[in-house]
Amino acid sequence: MVQKIHIQDKFQPCILSRLTDRSLTGNGSAEDSLLSRIHREILLNLKMLFNSRMHPGADDLDKWPEVRTSVLGYGLSDFCGLDNSDRIFDMVKKEISWQIRCFEPRLNPDTLVITRLDTQEADKCSLSLHIEAAFAISELKDGFSCNFYIELETGRAAVKGDA
């Protein structure tokens, strides 16, 4: 007998969340709770991803594409000491896009849009970006969006979801 696959069954949180988040023990049936859970999971994953540093650098791994998409390629390059210029923005945008394509399968990489945020606090030592993408699960019609901030002096990154 063929069983219908429910939308909740297509989404599985990462193993770290399944081990630490007590609210995941029950299966919520409402799509709103599923959507908020997926959104929260993706934000958590992006925070971990963007606060991790890739060692060795991305250029060092170009010879071995399989290695670059493994855990050795997880995380951003070190942007410490760089300034907020168009060249650095393009470099950060390219790397964020690559990391999301490799390590966040719940977002559709073909719909990924990364734009610079013009904030009043913008200075030479920080960079603010807005990230948008559609969910890879076709039944979820809403998209995902968040803001990404990185301090270029310390390399500290923050990801905040849109309200």
Secondary structure as GFF3:
##gff-version 3
##sequence-region A 1 163
A	DSSP	alpha_helix	7	10	.	.	.	ID=ss1
A	DSSP	alpha_helix	15	20	.	.	.	ID=ss2
A	DSSP	three_ten_helix	22	25	.	.	.	ID=ss3
A	DSSP	alpha_helix	31	50	.	.	.	ID=ss4
A	DSSP	three_ten_helix	59	61	.	.	.	ID=ss5
A	DSSP	alpha_helix	65	68	.	.	.	ID=ss6
A	DSSP	three_ten_helix	71	73	.	.	.	ID=ss7
A	DSSP	alpha_helix	86	103	.	.	.	ID=ss8
A	DSSP	three_ten_helix	109	111	.	.	.	ID=ss9
A	DSSP	beta_strand	113	116	.	.	.	ID=ss10
A	DSSP	beta_strand	126	134	.	.	.	ID=ss11
A	DSSP	beta_strand	143	151	.	.	.	ID=ss12
A	DSSP	beta_strand	157	161	.	.	.	ID=ss13
###
